Amino acid sequence: MKRDVHQRINRFSLKINDKTLEKEYRNASVEDSINQFRYAYIMGILFFMSFIIIDYKAFPEVASTYVNIQLFMVVPVLILCLISTFIDAYKFYARYVNLITVMAAGLGIMLMLIYGAESSNISMVYSSVILVLMFLYAFFKMPFRDAFIVGTTMVVGFLYIEHLIIQPSEDIYLIHIFSLMCANITGASIAYVMEYQSKKELLLKKTLSESVIKYAITGLYNSHYFYKFLVTDI
Protein backbone atom coordinates (compact mmCIF):
# COMPACT_ATOMS: atom_id res chain seq x y z
CA MET A 1 0.00 0.00 0.00
CA LYS A 2 2.73 2.47 0.95
CA ARG A 3 4.68 1.63 -2.16
CA ASP A 4 1.60 2.33 -4.27
CA VAL A 5 1.17 5.72 -2.56
CA HIS A 6 4.78 6.66 -3.27
CA GLN A 7 4.35 5.81 -6.94
CA ARG A 8 1.28 8.06 -7.22
CA ILE A 9 3.28 11.18 -6.29
CA ASN A 10 5.79 12.76 -8.66
CA ARG A 11 8.92 13.05 -6.51
CA PHE A 12 10.20 16.04 -8.52
CA SER A 13 7.14 18.28 -8.82
CA LEU A 14 5.27 16.67 -5.88
CA LYS A 15 2.10 16.60 -7.94
CA ILE A 16 -0.31 13.71 -7.46
CA ASN A 17 -0.64 11.79 -10.73
CA ASP A 18 -4.42 11.80 -10.36
CA LYS A 19 -5.48 15.36 -11.30
CA THR A 20 -8.75 15.05 -9.41
CA LEU A 21 -6.95 14.15 -6.18
CA GLU A 22 -4.40 16.92 -6.78
CA LYS A 23 -7.23 19.46 -7.07
CA GLU A 24 -8.92 18.00 -4.00
CA TYR A 25 -5.68 18.35 -2.03
CA ARG A 26 -5.27 22.01 -3.08
CA ASN A 27 -8.81 22.90 -2.07
CA ALA A 28 -8.59 21.08 1.27
CA SER A 29 -5.18 22.58 2.01
CA VAL A 30 -6.45 26.13 1.48
CA GLU A 31 -9.61 25.61 3.51
CA ASP A 32 -7.62 24.15 6.42
CA SER A 33 -5.01 26.92 6.30
CA ILE A 34 -7.02 30.13 5.90
CA ASN A 35 -6.53 31.08 9.56
CA GLN A 36 -2.83 30.37 9.17
CA PHE A 37 -2.69 32.69 6.14
CA ARG A 38 -4.49 35.43 8.06
CA TYR A 39 -2.02 35.07 10.90
CA ALA A 40 0.85 35.35 8.42
CA TYR A 41 -0.59 38.54 6.90
CA ILE A 42 -1.11 40.11 10.31
CA MET A 43 2.41 39.20 11.41
CA GLY A 44 3.80 40.60 8.16
CA ILE A 45 1.97 43.89 8.69
CA LEU A 46 3.24 44.15 12.25
CA PHE A 47 6.81 43.30 11.20
CA PHE A 48 6.94 45.93 8.46
CA MET A 49 5.35 48.52 10.74
CA SER A 50 7.93 47.80 13.43
CA PHE A 51 10.71 48.19 10.86
CA ILE A 52 9.78 51.86 10.62
CA ILE A 53 11.15 52.46 14.12
CA ILE A 54 14.31 50.52 13.32
CA ASP A 55 14.80 52.43 10.05
CA TYR A 56 14.93 55.78 11.81
CA LYS A 57 17.65 54.39 14.07
CA ALA A 58 19.72 52.45 11.52
CA PHE A 59 19.09 54.44 8.31
CA PRO A 60 18.34 58.06 9.33
CA GLU A 61 19.46 59.46 5.95
CA VAL A 62 16.95 57.37 3.95
CA ALA A 63 14.38 56.65 6.67
CA SER A 64 11.64 58.68 4.97
CA THR A 65 12.12 56.74 1.72
CA TYR A 66 12.00 53.44 3.58
CA VAL A 67 8.82 54.49 5.39
CA ASN A 68 7.17 55.36 2.06
CA ILE A 69 8.10 51.96 0.63
CA GLN A 70 6.67 50.17 3.64
CA LEU A 71 3.55 52.28 4.27
CA PHE A 72 2.51 52.90 0.67
CA MET A 73 3.68 49.74 -1.07
CA VAL A 74 4.21 46.65 1.09
CA VAL A 75 1.75 47.19 3.96
CA PRO A 76 -1.23 48.09 1.68
CA VAL A 77 -0.69 44.89 -0.31
CA LEU A 78 -0.62 42.85 2.91
CA ILE A 79 -3.80 44.52 4.15
CA LEU A 80 -5.61 43.88 0.85
CA CYS A 81 -4.50 40.25 0.90
CA LEU A 82 -5.72 39.91 4.50
CA ILE A 83 -9.11 41.33 3.55
CA SER A 84 -9.34 38.97 0.57
CA THR A 85 -9.20 35.95 2.91
CA PHE A 86 -12.74 36.81 4.04
CA ILE A 87 -14.04 36.57 0.46
CA ASP A 88 -15.24 33.20 -0.84
CA ALA A 89 -13.27 33.56 -4.08
CA TYR A 90 -10.03 33.58 -2.07
CA LYS A 91 -10.20 29.80 -1.76
CA PHE A 92 -9.71 29.49 -5.51
CA TYR A 93 -6.98 32.13 -5.84
CA ALA A 94 -5.11 31.77 -2.53
CA ARG A 95 -2.02 30.49 -4.32
CA TYR A 96 -1.75 33.63 -6.44
CA VAL A 97 -2.67 36.02 -3.63
CA ASN A 98 0.06 34.56 -1.42
CA LEU A 99 2.49 34.81 -4.32
CA ILE A 100 1.67 38.51 -4.78
CA THR A 101 2.28 39.05 -1.06
CA VAL A 102 5.73 37.51 -1.15
CA MET A 103 6.68 39.33 -4.35
CA ALA A 104 5.56 42.69 -2.90
CA ALA A 105 7.61 42.11 0.25
CA GLY A 106 10.65 41.00 -1.75
CA LEU A 107 10.40 43.95 -4.14
CA GLY A 108 10.09 46.34 -1.21
CA ILE A 109 13.27 44.96 0.36
CA MET A 110 15.15 45.25 -2.94
CA LEU A 111 14.08 48.88 -3.29
CA MET A 112 15.28 49.53 0.25
CA LEU A 113 18.59 48.00 -0.71
CA ILE A 114 18.89 50.26 -3.77
CA TYR A 115 17.93 53.50 -2.02
CA GLY A 116 20.07 52.78 1.02
CA ALA A 117 23.17 51.71 -0.91
CA GLU A 118 25.27 54.49 0.65
CA SER A 119 24.28 53.68 4.23
CA SER A 120 26.91 52.07 6.45
CA ASN A 121 24.28 49.73 7.95
CA ILE A 122 22.83 48.52 4.66
CA SER A 123 23.96 44.94 5.35
CA MET A 124 21.21 44.74 7.98
CA VAL A 125 18.62 44.62 5.20
CA TYR A 126 19.63 41.11 4.11
CA SER A 127 18.13 39.68 7.32
CA SER A 128 14.73 40.83 6.02
CA VAL A 129 15.13 38.50 3.04
CA ILE A 130 15.50 35.56 5.42
CA LEU A 131 12.30 36.65 7.15
CA VAL A 132 10.42 36.73 3.84
CA LEU A 133 11.76 33.25 3.00
CA MET A 134 10.41 31.97 6.32
CA PHE A 135 6.94 33.24 5.45
CA LEU A 136 7.19 31.85 1.91
CA TYR A 137 8.08 28.31 2.95
CA ALA A 138 6.51 27.97 6.41
CA PHE A 139 3.22 29.88 6.31
CA PHE A 140 1.82 30.18 2.81
CA LYS A 141 1.80 26.51 1.73
CA MET A 142 2.57 27.31 -1.88
CA PRO A 143 3.36 24.36 -4.15
CA PHE A 144 6.97 23.38 -3.50
CA ARG A 145 8.14 24.01 -7.05
CA ASP A 146 6.56 27.47 -7.23
CA ALA A 147 7.86 28.44 -3.80
CA PHE A 148 11.38 27.29 -4.62
CA ILE A 149 11.42 29.26 -7.89
CA VAL A 150 10.17 32.41 -6.15
CA GLY A 151 12.57 32.02 -3.21
CA THR A 152 15.60 31.35 -5.40
CA THR A 153 14.75 34.26 -7.72
CA MET A 154 14.45 36.56 -4.73
CA VAL A 155 17.80 35.48 -3.28
CA VAL A 156 19.62 35.75 -6.63
CA GLY A 157 18.05 39.16 -7.29
CA PHE A 158 19.07 40.45 -3.89
CA LEU A 159 22.65 39.21 -4.25
CA TYR A 160 22.91 40.63 -7.76
CA ILE A 161 21.73 44.08 -6.65
CA GLU A 162 24.05 43.96 -3.66
CA HIS A 163 27.01 43.09 -5.90
CA LEU A 164 26.10 45.65 -8.58
CA ILE A 165 25.21 48.65 -6.42
CA ILE A 166 26.66 48.22 -2.93
CA GLN A 167 29.79 46.29 -3.90
CA PRO A 168 30.61 44.97 -0.41
CA SER A 169 33.92 43.43 0.53
CA GLU A 170 34.53 39.91 -0.69
CA ASP A 171 34.27 38.43 2.82
CA ILE A 172 30.96 40.12 3.57
CA TYR A 173 29.54 39.17 0.19
CA LEU A 174 30.51 35.50 0.62
CA ILE A 175 28.87 35.46 4.05
CA HIS A 176 25.65 36.86 2.56
CA ILE A 177 25.72 34.32 -0.28
CA PHE A 178 26.23 31.45 2.14
CA SER A 179 23.57 32.67 4.61
CA LEU A 180 20.87 33.33 2.04
CA MET A 181 21.51 30.16 0.05
CA CYS A 182 21.42 28.05 3.22
CA ALA A 183 18.20 29.76 4.36
CA ASN A 184 16.60 29.15 0.96
CA ILE A 185 17.67 25.51 0.72
CA THR A 186 16.63 24.79 4.31
CA GLY A 187 13.23 26.41 3.82
CA ALA A 188 12.70 24.59 0.53
CA SER A 189 13.64 21.25 2.09
CA ILE A 190 11.16 21.73 4.93
CA ALA A 191 8.43 22.76 2.49
CA TYR A 192 9.17 19.69 0.34
CA VAL A 193 8.87 17.28 3.25
CA MET A 194 5.70 18.94 4.58
CA GLU A 195 3.94 18.84 1.21
CA TYR A 196 5.03 15.27 0.46
CA GLN A 197 3.88 13.99 3.85
CA SER A 198 0.53 15.80 3.54
CA LYS A 199 -0.14 14.28 0.13
CA LYS A 200 0.98 10.84 1.26
CA GLU A 201 -1.47 11.00 4.17
CA LEU A 202 -4.28 12.01 1.81
CA LEU A 203 -3.57 9.08 -0.52
CA LEU A 204 -3.32 6.63 2.39
CA LYS A 205 -6.70 7.78 3.70
CA LYS A 206 -8.21 7.38 0.24
CA THR A 207 -6.73 3.89 -0.10
CA LEU A 208 -7.96 2.82 3.34
CA SER A 209 -11.44 4.19 2.77
CA GLU A 210 -11.67 2.29 -0.53
CA SER A 211 -10.44 -0.92 1.11
CA VAL A 212 -13.33 -0.71 3.59
CA ILE A 213 -16.06 -0.48 0.93
CA LYS A 214 -14.56 -2.72 -1.77
CA TYR A 215 -13.58 -6.39 -2.01
CA ALA A 216 -9.81 -6.71 -2.32
CA ILE A 217 -9.87 -9.41 -5.00
CA THR A 218 -12.64 -8.21 -7.34
CA GLY A 219 -12.56 -4.47 -6.63
CA LEU A 220 -16.37 -4.47 -6.44
CA TYR A 221 -18.30 -2.59 -3.77
CA ASN A 222 -19.17 -4.70 -0.73
CA SER A 223 -22.19 -4.87 1.57
CA HIS A 224 -20.80 -2.14 3.83
CA TYR A 225 -20.94 0.31 0.92
CA PHE A 226 -24.47 -0.85 0.03
CA TYR A 227 -25.89 -0.39 3.53
CA LYS A 228 -24.15 2.94 3.98
CA PHE A 229 -25.79 4.50 0.93
CA LEU A 230 -29.06 2.64 1.46
CA VAL A 231 -29.44 4.27 4.89
CA THR A 232 -28.48 7.65 3.44
CA ASP A 233 -31.05 7.41 0.67
CA ILE A 234 -33.82 6.25 2.99
C-alpha positions as CSV (number, residue, x, y, z in Angstrom):
1,M,0.0,0.0,0.0
2,K,2.7,2.5,1.0
3,R,4.7,1.6,-2.2
4,D,1.6,2.3,-4.3
5,V,1.2,5.7,-2.6
6,H,4.8,6.7,-3.3
7,Q,4.4,5.8,-6.9
8,R,1.3,8.1,-7.2
9,I,3.3,11.2,-6.3
10,N,5.8,12.8,-8.7
11,R,8.9,13.0,-6.5
12,F,10.2,16.0,-8.5
13,S,7.1,18.3,-8.8
14,L,5.3,16.7,-5.9
15,K,2.1,16.6,-7.9
16,I,-0.3,13.7,-7.5
17,N,-0.6,11.8,-10.7
18,D,-4.4,11.8,-10.4
19,K,-5.5,15.4,-11.3
20,T,-8.7,15.0,-9.4
21,L,-7.0,14.2,-6.2
22,E,-4.4,16.9,-6.8
23,K,-7.2,19.5,-7.1
24,E,-8.9,18.0,-4.0
25,Y,-5.7,18.4,-2.0
26,R,-5.3,22.0,-3.1
27,N,-8.8,22.9,-2.1
28,A,-8.6,21.1,1.3
29,S,-5.2,22.6,2.0
30,V,-6.4,26.1,1.5
31,E,-9.6,25.6,3.5
32,D,-7.6,24.2,6.4
33,S,-5.0,26.9,6.3
34,I,-7.0,30.1,5.9
35,N,-6.5,31.1,9.6
36,Q,-2.8,30.4,9.2
37,F,-2.7,32.7,6.1
38,R,-4.5,35.4,8.1
39,Y,-2.0,35.1,10.9
40,A,0.9,35.4,8.4
41,Y,-0.6,38.5,6.9
42,I,-1.1,40.1,10.3
43,M,2.4,39.2,11.4
44,G,3.8,40.6,8.2
45,I,2.0,43.9,8.7
46,L,3.2,44.2,12.2
47,F,6.8,43.3,11.2
48,F,6.9,45.9,8.5
49,M,5.3,48.5,10.7
50,S,7.9,47.8,13.4
51,F,10.7,48.2,10.9
52,I,9.8,51.9,10.6
53,I,11.2,52.5,14.1
54,I,14.3,50.5,13.3
55,D,14.8,52.4,10.1
56,Y,14.9,55.8,11.8
57,K,17.7,54.4,14.1
58,A,19.7,52.4,11.5
59,F,19.1,54.4,8.3
60,P,18.3,58.1,9.3
61,E,19.5,59.5,6.0
62,V,17.0,57.4,4.0
63,A,14.4,56.6,6.7
64,S,11.6,58.7,5.0
65,T,12.1,56.7,1.7
66,Y,12.0,53.4,3.6
67,V,8.8,54.5,5.4
68,N,7.2,55.4,2.1
69,I,8.1,52.0,0.6
70,Q,6.7,50.2,3.6
71,L,3.5,52.3,4.3
72,F,2.5,52.9,0.7
73,M,3.7,49.7,-1.1
74,V,4.2,46.7,1.1
75,V,1.7,47.2,4.0
76,P,-1.2,48.1,1.7
77,V,-0.7,44.9,-0.3
78,L,-0.6,42.9,2.9
79,I,-3.8,44.5,4.1
80,L,-5.6,43.9,0.9
81,C,-4.5,40.2,0.9
82,L,-5.7,39.9,4.5
83,I,-9.1,41.3,3.6
84,S,-9.3,39.0,0.6
85,T,-9.2,35.9,2.9
86,F,-12.7,36.8,4.0
87,I,-14.0,36.6,0.5
88,D,-15.2,33.2,-0.8
89,A,-13.3,33.6,-4.1
90,Y,-10.0,33.6,-2.1
91,K,-10.2,29.8,-1.8
92,F,-9.7,29.5,-5.5
93,Y,-7.0,32.1,-5.8
94,A,-5.1,31.8,-2.5
95,R,-2.0,30.5,-4.3
96,Y,-1.8,33.6,-6.4
97,V,-2.7,36.0,-3.6
98,N,0.1,34.6,-1.4
99,L,2.5,34.8,-4.3
100,I,1.7,38.5,-4.8
101,T,2.3,39.0,-1.1
102,V,5.7,37.5,-1.2
103,M,6.7,39.3,-4.4
104,A,5.6,42.7,-2.9
105,A,7.6,42.1,0.3
106,G,10.6,41.0,-1.8
107,L,10.4,44.0,-4.1
108,G,10.1,46.3,-1.2
109,I,13.3,45.0,0.4
110,M,15.2,45.2,-2.9
111,L,14.1,48.9,-3.3
112,M,15.3,49.5,0.2
113,L,18.6,48.0,-0.7
114,I,18.9,50.3,-3.8
115,Y,17.9,53.5,-2.0
116,G,20.1,52.8,1.0
117,A,23.2,51.7,-0.9
118,E,25.3,54.5,0.7
119,S,24.3,53.7,4.2
120,S,26.9,52.1,6.5
121,N,24.3,49.7,8.0
122,I,22.8,48.5,4.7
123,S,24.0,44.9,5.3
124,M,21.2,44.7,8.0
125,V,18.6,44.6,5.2
126,Y,19.6,41.1,4.1
127,S,18.1,39.7,7.3
128,S,14.7,40.8,6.0
129,V,15.1,38.5,3.0
130,I,15.5,35.6,5.4
131,L,12.3,36.7,7.2
132,V,10.4,36.7,3.8
133,L,11.8,33.3,3.0
134,M,10.4,32.0,6.3
135,F,6.9,33.2,5.4
136,L,7.2,31.8,1.9
137,Y,8.1,28.3,2.9
138,A,6.5,28.0,6.4
139,F,3.2,29.9,6.3
140,F,1.8,30.2,2.8
141,K,1.8,26.5,1.7
142,M,2.6,27.3,-1.9
143,P,3.4,24.4,-4.1
144,F,7.0,23.4,-3.5
145,R,8.1,24.0,-7.1
146,D,6.6,27.5,-7.2
147,A,7.9,28.4,-3.8
148,F,11.4,27.3,-4.6
149,I,11.4,29.3,-7.9
150,V,10.2,32.4,-6.1
151,G,12.6,32.0,-3.2
152,T,15.6,31.4,-5.4
153,T,14.7,34.3,-7.7
154,M,14.5,36.6,-4.7
155,V,17.8,35.5,-3.3
156,V,19.6,35.7,-6.6
157,G,18.0,39.2,-7.3
158,F,19.1,40.5,-3.9
159,L,22.6,39.2,-4.2
160,Y,22.9,40.6,-7.8
161,I,21.7,44.1,-6.7
162,E,24.1,44.0,-3.7
163,H,27.0,43.1,-5.9
164,L,26.1,45.6,-8.6
165,I,25.2,48.6,-6.4
166,I,26.7,48.2,-2.9
167,Q,29.8,46.3,-3.9
168,P,30.6,45.0,-0.4
169,S,33.9,43.4,0.5
170,E,34.5,39.9,-0.7
171,D,34.3,38.4,2.8
172,I,31.0,40.1,3.6
173,Y,29.5,39.2,0.2
174,L,30.5,35.5,0.6
175,I,28.9,35.5,4.0
176,H,25.6,36.9,2.6
177,I,25.7,34.3,-0.3
178,F,26.2,31.5,2.1
179,S,23.6,32.7,4.6
180,L,20.9,33.3,2.0
181,M,21.5,30.2,0.0
182,C,21.4,28.1,3.2
183,A,18.2,29.8,4.4
184,N,16.6,29.1,1.0
185,I,17.7,25.5,0.7
186,T,16.6,24.8,4.3
187,G,13.2,26.4,3.8
188,A,12.7,24.6,0.5
189,S,13.6,21.2,2.1
190,I,11.2,21.7,4.9
191,A,8.4,22.8,2.5
192,Y,9.2,19.7,0.3
193,V,8.9,17.3,3.2
194,M,5.7,18.9,4.6
195,E,3.9,18.8,1.2
196,Y,5.0,15.3,0.5
197,Q,3.9,14.0,3.9
198,S,0.5,15.8,3.5
199,K,-0.1,14.3,0.1
200,K,1.0,10.8,1.3
201,E,-1.5,11.0,4.2
202,L,-4.3,12.0,1.8
203,L,-3.6,9.1,-0.5
204,L,-3.3,6.6,2.4
205,K,-6.7,7.8,3.7
206,K,-8.2,7.4,0.2
207,T,-6.7,3.9,-0.1
208,L,-8.0,2.8,3.3
209,S,-11.4,4.2,2.8
210,E,-11.7,2.3,-0.5
211,S,-10.4,-0.9,1.1
212,V,-13.3,-0.7,3.6
213,I,-16.1,-0.5,0.9
214,K,-14.6,-2.7,-1.8
215,Y,-13.6,-6.4,-2.0
216,A,-9.8,-6.7,-2.3
217,I,-9.9,-9.4,-5.0
218,T,-12.6,-8.2,-7.3
219,G,-12.6,-4.5,-6.6
220,L,-16.4,-4.5,-6.4
221,Y,-18.3,-2.6,-3.8
222,N,-19.2,-4.7,-0.7
223,S,-22.2,-4.9,1.6
224,H,-20.8,-2.1,3.8
225,Y,-20.9,0.3,0.9
226,F,-24.5,-0.8,0.0
227,Y,-25.9,-0.4,3.5
228,K,-24.1,2.9,4.0
229,F,-25.8,4.5,0.9
230,L,-29.1,2.6,1.5
231,V,-29.4,4.3,4.9
232,T,-28.5,7.7,3.4
233,D,-31.1,7.4,0.7
234,I,-33.8,6.2,3.0
